[in-house]
Amino acid sequence: MKEFLQNHKWAIVLSAAAIITVLLIYLIGWWTLLAAALVAIAIFFGRLLDRGGTEAVRAFFAKLFKGKNA
């Protein structure tokens, strides 16, 4: 069982996250989850700006889109 969990860790975690997300959308509504997600994103970028200014935000996006030259 331990080997199965180690080999399929991300499939299990993401499946559980999807089930929880669907349940939350059903139980508390789409707009509430959207509002919570926007607040979480704002907090994330606010912390980035507090720690490293605009350079930290640029570095985040550079790392996020690294190797995806259009």
C-alpha positions, 0 to 999 in steps of 0.5 A: 500500500505504501508503494502504491501511495508513493507511486501515485501521490499526485494523482491521489492528491489532485483527485482529492482536491478536485472532489473537495473543489466540486463539493465546495462549489456545490455547497457554498456556491461558485461566487463565494469560491471565486471571491476566496480565490481572488483574495488568496491571489491578492494576498500571495502577490501582496506578500511577494511585493512586501518581500521583494518588490516588483522584482519579485513579481517579475521573477515569479512570472519569469520562473512560471513561464520559463522556456515557453517562448512564443 
